[in-house]
Amino acid sequence: MPMIEIGVVLYPGAQQAAVLGLTDLFRVANRMASSRLRQSEPPLRVTHWQQHAADASPERVFDSAPGAPSVLSALILPPTLNEPEPIAADEILPLTVWLRERHAEGVALGSVCAGAFPLAATGLMAGRTMTTHWTYAELLQRRYPDVHVDADQLIIDDGDVMTAGGLMAWTDLGLRLVDRLLGPTIMIETARMLLVDPPGREQRYYSVFSPRLTHGDAAVLKVQHWLQATQAKDVALRTLAAQAGLEERTLLRRFHKATGMTTTEYCQRLRVGRARELLQFGNASIDRVAWEVGYSDPGALRKVFTRIVGLSPSAYRRRFSASGQGAHG
């Protein structure tokens, strides 16, 4: 089986401490996974990518497992200690084009702190929500007005795009990827080995829906990206088929083959994931949450939520509410 590859992008000014810290974090996760799975070959491959010229696409400059077959699953834009300066189009264009191409292939993109700026420059965040360091939030919003900036959140995971806020939030983003790719047990063991306190993170990690994006079906991937961007508000099969440019029956067959679930199951998990965030970090009633995530009948949300999460929406809020005093419903 090919290894899972995680790439770190060394754009101009990228903080080397974060680059090396992420590399070490994934190496520790590799060691934890290899020990638990009792296999000689580590499951993760870490690579660094850098532009050698302003008009060139990034190339590998570091490879933890040279020559090994792998599937690139995620690319991370680390923080920078420099003030985010406006970047000339001819300087950023090759990097943004390259990132968009990788994203179109199903590679998840992540940013930490001011790494949000080159990510936003790709245009992929238009109409979507992202976070960055609170001191850069106003600048990011002003420079990219079509992006919704929410600096109150430490990390925002949209499946295909993940953004983390503070300068040291690379640990949170790294552990999020470990959880997604190697599972929560390896994530917790990695956090403990690094003396990163997992309480407060575990509830968020366990609640993450991690869709399969590296299946290679471009039409299905287009539907996945559209559902993520629209928060699965419109899940009508005819709408999804139109987005894919496929016949409805063809989409159903290819979607299940690519993602391992039906379109209905997939959309339910997206909606429940959004409902979890609203319940955990907001005070809206359960009925309002149901409406926000696309259910006109609150009872339908309660039924689906309980089946997927194992708790009712009210019980989930009582247990995981960030404020500890959410509204009941």
C-alpha positions as CSV (number, residue, x, y, z in Angstrom):
1,M,0.0,0.0,0.0
2,P,1.3,3.5,-0.8
3,M,2.2,5.7,2.1
4,I,0.1,8.7,3.1
5,E,2.0,11.8,2.2
6,I,1.8,15.2,4.0
7,G,3.5,18.1,2.4
8,V,4.7,21.3,4.2
9,V,5.0,24.3,1.9
10,L,8.1,26.5,2.4
11,Y,6.7,29.8,0.9
12,P,8.8,33.0,1.4
13,G,9.0,33.8,5.1
14,A,7.6,30.5,6.4
15,Q,8.5,29.9,10.0
16,Q,11.2,27.2,10.2
17,A,10.3,26.3,13.7
18,A,6.8,25.4,12.6
19,V,8.1,23.5,9.6
20,L,10.4,21.4,11.6
21,G,7.9,21.0,14.5
22,L,5.3,19.7,12.1
23,T,7.8,17.3,10.6
24,D,8.8,16.0,14.1
25,L,5.1,15.7,15.1
26,F,4.4,13.5,12.1
27,R,7.5,11.5,12.8
28,V,6.4,10.8,16.3
29,A,2.9,9.8,15.0
30,N,4.7,7.5,12.6
31,R,6.5,5.8,15.5
32,M,3.3,5.5,17.5
33,A,1.5,4.0,14.6
34,S,4.2,1.6,13.6
35,S,4.5,0.3,17.2
36,R,0.8,-0.1,17.6
37,L,0.2,-1.6,14.2
38,R,3.4,-3.7,14.4
39,Q,4.5,-3.0,10.9
40,S,8.0,-2.2,9.7
41,E,7.0,0.5,7.2
42,P,5.7,3.7,8.7
43,P,2.3,4.9,7.3
44,L,3.2,8.6,6.9
45,R,5.6,10.3,4.5
46,V,6.5,13.9,5.2
47,T,7.8,16.2,2.3
48,H,8.8,19.8,2.1
49,W,7.9,21.9,-1.0
50,Q,9.6,25.1,-2.1
51,Q,9.7,27.5,-5.0
52,H,13.2,27.9,-6.4
53,A,12.2,30.8,-8.6
54,A,9.3,33.2,-8.5
55,D,7.8,31.9,-11.8
56,A,8.2,28.2,-10.9
57,S,6.0,25.7,-9.2
58,P,7.2,24.3,-5.8
59,E,9.4,21.2,-5.9
60,R,10.3,18.7,-3.2
61,V,13.3,19.8,-1.1
62,F,12.9,17.3,1.7
63,D,11.5,13.7,1.7
64,S,11.3,11.5,4.8
65,A,11.0,8.4,2.7
66,P,12.6,9.0,-0.7
67,G,11.5,6.7,-3.4
68,A,8.6,5.2,-1.5
69,P,5.2,5.2,-3.3
70,S,2.8,7.6,-1.7
71,V,-0.5,9.5,-2.1
72,L,-0.3,13.2,-1.3
73,S,-3.2,13.7,1.1
74,A,-2.6,17.2,2.6
75,L,-0.5,20.3,2.1
76,I,0.2,22.7,5.0
77,L,1.0,26.4,4.8
78,P,2.8,27.1,8.1
79,P,2.9,30.5,9.9
80,T,5.3,33.3,9.2
81,L,7.0,35.7,11.6
82,N,6.9,38.4,8.9
83,E,4.1,40.9,8.6
84,P,1.8,39.6,5.8
85,E,2.9,42.0,3.0
86,P,0.9,42.3,-0.2
87,I,2.3,39.8,-2.7
88,A,2.7,40.7,-6.4
89,A,0.6,38.5,-8.7
90,D,3.6,37.3,-10.6
91,E,5.2,36.1,-7.4
92,I,2.2,34.3,-5.9
93,L,0.6,33.0,-9.1
94,P,2.7,29.8,-9.6
95,L,2.1,28.8,-6.0
96,T,-1.6,29.5,-6.0
97,V,-2.1,27.7,-9.3
98,W,-0.2,24.7,-7.9
99,L,-2.3,24.7,-4.7
100,R,-5.5,24.9,-6.7
101,E,-4.4,22.0,-8.9
102,R,-3.5,19.8,-5.9
103,H,-6.9,20.7,-4.3
104,A,-8.7,19.8,-7.4
105,E,-7.0,16.4,-7.2
106,G,-8.4,15.9,-3.7
107,V,-5.5,17.1,-1.6
108,A,-6.6,18.8,1.6
109,L,-5.1,22.3,2.2
110,G,-4.3,23.7,5.6
111,S,-2.9,27.0,6.9
112,V,-1.6,28.2,10.3
113,C,-1.7,31.8,11.4
114,A,-0.6,34.1,8.6
115,G,-0.4,31.1,6.3
116,A,-4.0,32.0,5.7
117,F,-2.9,34.8,3.3
118,P,-1.4,32.6,0.6
119,L,-4.3,30.2,1.1
120,A,-6.8,32.9,0.6
121,A,-4.9,34.1,-2.5
122,T,-5.8,30.8,-4.2
123,G,-9.4,32.0,-4.5
124,L,-10.6,28.7,-3.0
125,M,-11.8,30.4,0.2
126,A,-14.2,32.8,-1.5
127,G,-17.6,32.6,0.3
128,R,-16.1,30.3,2.9
129,T,-15.0,30.8,6.5
130,M,-11.4,30.6,7.7
131,T,-9.4,31.6,10.8
132,T,-6.1,33.3,11.4
133,H,-4.2,35.0,14.2
134,W,-6.5,37.5,15.8
135,T,-4.1,40.3,15.0
136,Y,-4.3,39.6,11.3
137,A,-8.1,39.1,11.1
138,E,-8.9,42.6,10.0
139,L,-6.1,42.7,7.5
140,L,-7.1,39.3,6.0
141,Q,-10.8,40.4,5.8
142,R,-9.8,43.7,4.1
143,R,-7.4,42.1,1.6
144,Y,-9.9,39.3,0.8
145,P,-13.4,40.7,1.3
146,D,-15.1,37.6,-0.3
147,V,-13.7,35.5,2.6
148,H,-15.5,35.1,5.9
149,V,-12.9,35.6,8.7
150,D,-13.7,34.1,12.1
151,A,-10.7,34.7,14.4
152,D,-12.7,33.5,17.4
153,Q,-12.1,29.9,16.4
154,L,-8.8,28.2,17.0
155,I,-9.3,25.8,14.1
156,I,-11.9,25.5,11.4
157,D,-12.0,22.1,9.6
158,D,-14.1,22.0,6.5
159,G,-12.7,18.6,5.4
160,D,-11.0,19.8,2.2
161,V,-9.6,22.9,3.8
162,M,-8.4,23.4,7.4
163,T,-7.3,26.7,8.9
164,A,-5.7,27.3,12.4
165,G,-5.4,30.6,14.2
166,G,-2.5,31.2,16.5
167,L,1.2,31.0,15.8
168,M,1.6,27.8,17.8
169,A,-1.7,26.3,16.4
170,W,0.4,24.1,14.1
171,T,0.3,21.5,16.9
172,D,-3.6,21.5,16.7
173,L,-3.6,21.3,12.9
174,G,-0.9,18.6,12.9
175,L,-2.9,16.5,15.5
176,R,-6.1,17.0,13.5
177,L,-4.4,15.5,10.5
178,V,-3.0,12.6,12.6
179,D,-6.5,11.9,13.9
180,R,-7.9,12.0,10.4
181,L,-5.2,9.9,8.7
182,L,-4.2,7.5,11.6
183,G,-7.1,7.6,14.0
184,P,-7.8,9.1,17.4
185,T,-5.8,6.6,19.4
186,I,-2.6,7.5,17.5
187,M,-3.5,11.2,17.8
188,I,-3.8,11.0,21.6
189,E,-0.6,9.0,22.0
190,T,1.3,11.5,19.8
191,A,-0.1,14.4,21.9
192,R,1.0,12.7,25.1
193,M,4.4,11.9,23.8
194,L,4.9,15.6,22.9
195,L,3.4,16.8,26.2
196,V,0.6,18.6,24.3
197,D,-2.5,18.4,26.6
198,P,-5.2,16.5,24.7
199,P,-8.2,17.5,27.0
200,G,-10.2,20.1,25.2
201,R,-9.1,18.8,21.9
202,E,-10.4,15.2,22.1
203,Q,-14.1,16.2,21.8
204,R,-13.4,18.3,18.7
205,Y,-11.3,15.6,17.1
206,Y,-13.7,12.8,17.7
207,S,-16.5,14.9,16.1
208,V,-14.8,15.5,12.8
209,F,-16.2,14.1,9.7
210,S,-13.3,13.3,7.4
211,P,-14.6,12.8,3.9
212,R,-12.6,10.7,1.4
213,L,-11.1,13.2,-1.2
214,T,-8.3,11.4,-2.8
215,H,-10.4,8.9,-4.8
216,G,-9.5,10.4,-8.2
217,D,-13.1,10.9,-9.5
218,A,-13.1,14.6,-10.5
219,A,-16.9,14.8,-11.0
220,V,-17.6,13.4,-7.5
221,L,-14.9,15.6,-6.0
222,K,-16.6,18.7,-7.6
223,V,-19.9,17.7,-5.9
224,Q,-18.0,17.2,-2.5
225,H,-16.4,20.6,-2.8
226,W,-19.8,22.2,-3.7
227,L,-21.6,20.5,-0.8
228,Q,-18.8,21.7,1.6
229,A,-19.0,25.2,0.4
230,T,-22.8,25.4,0.6
231,Q,-23.0,23.4,3.8
232,A,-25.2,20.8,2.1
233,K,-28.2,23.1,2.2
234,D,-29.5,21.7,-1.2
235,V,-29.1,17.9,-1.3
236,A,-31.6,17.2,-4.1
237,L,-30.2,14.5,-6.3
238,R,-31.0,16.4,-9.5
239,T,-29.0,19.4,-8.1
240,L,-26.0,17.2,-7.2
241,A,-26.1,15.5,-10.6
242,A,-26.1,18.9,-12.3
243,Q,-23.1,19.9,-10.3
244,A,-21.3,16.8,-11.4
245,G,-22.5,16.9,-15.0
246,L,-23.7,13.3,-14.7
247,E,-26.9,11.4,-15.0
248,E,-28.5,10.8,-11.6
249,R,-28.0,7.1,-11.6
250,T,-24.4,7.4,-12.7
251,L,-23.7,9.9,-10.0
252,L,-25.2,7.6,-7.3
253,R,-23.0,4.7,-8.5
254,R,-19.8,6.7,-8.8
255,F,-20.4,8.7,-5.6
256,H,-20.7,5.5,-3.5
257,K,-17.7,4.0,-5.1
258,A,-15.6,7.1,-4.5
259,T,-16.7,8.0,-1.0
260,G,-17.9,4.7,0.5
261,M,-21.4,6.1,1.3
262,T,-24.5,7.3,-0.5
263,T,-25.2,10.9,-1.2
264,T,-27.8,10.9,1.5
265,E,-25.4,9.5,4.2
266,Y,-22.7,11.9,3.1
267,C,-24.9,15.0,3.3
268,Q,-26.3,13.9,6.7
269,R,-22.8,13.7,8.1
270,L,-21.9,17.1,6.7
271,R,-25.0,18.6,8.3
272,V,-24.5,16.8,11.6
273,G,-20.9,18.1,11.7
274,R,-22.1,21.7,11.2
275,A,-24.8,21.1,13.9
276,R,-22.1,20.0,16.3
277,E,-20.2,23.2,15.9
278,L,-23.4,25.3,16.4
279,L,-24.3,23.3,19.5
280,Q,-20.9,23.5,21.0
281,F,-20.1,27.1,20.3
282,G,-23.5,28.8,20.0
283,N,-26.6,29.4,22.1
284,A,-29.3,29.0,19.4
285,S,-32.2,26.6,20.2
286,I,-32.2,23.1,18.8
287,D,-35.0,24.1,16.4
288,R,-32.9,27.0,15.1
289,V,-29.8,24.8,14.7
290,A,-31.9,22.3,12.7
291,W,-33.1,25.1,10.4
292,E,-29.5,26.5,10.1
293,V,-28.1,23.1,8.9
294,G,-31.0,22.5,6.4
295,Y,-33.7,20.6,8.3
296,S,-37.1,22.1,8.3
297,D,-38.2,19.4,10.8
298,P,-36.2,19.6,14.1
299,G,-37.3,16.0,14.8
300,A,-35.4,14.8,11.6
301,L,-32.2,16.4,12.9
302,R,-32.7,14.8,16.4
303,K,-33.1,11.4,14.8
304,V,-30.1,11.7,12.4
305,F,-27.9,13.4,15.0
306,T,-28.6,10.7,17.7
307,R,-27.9,7.9,15.2
308,I,-24.6,9.3,14.1
309,V,-23.3,10.9,17.3
310,G,-24.8,8.6,19.9
311,L,-26.2,11.5,21.9
312,S,-29.2,13.7,21.3
313,P,-28.5,17.3,20.3
314,S,-29.5,18.5,23.8
315,A,-27.3,15.9,25.5
316,Y,-24.4,16.8,23.2
317,R,-24.7,20.5,24.1
318,R,-24.8,19.8,27.8
319,R,-21.7,17.7,27.6
320,F,-19.6,19.7,25.2
321,S,-20.8,23.3,25.1
322,A,-17.9,25.7,25.2
323,S,-19.8,28.1,27.4
324,G,-21.4,25.4,29.5
325,Q,-24.7,27.1,29.3
326,G,-26.2,26.6,25.9
327,A,-29.9,27.0,25.2
328,H,-32.0,23.9,25.5
329,G,-34.4,22.4,23.0
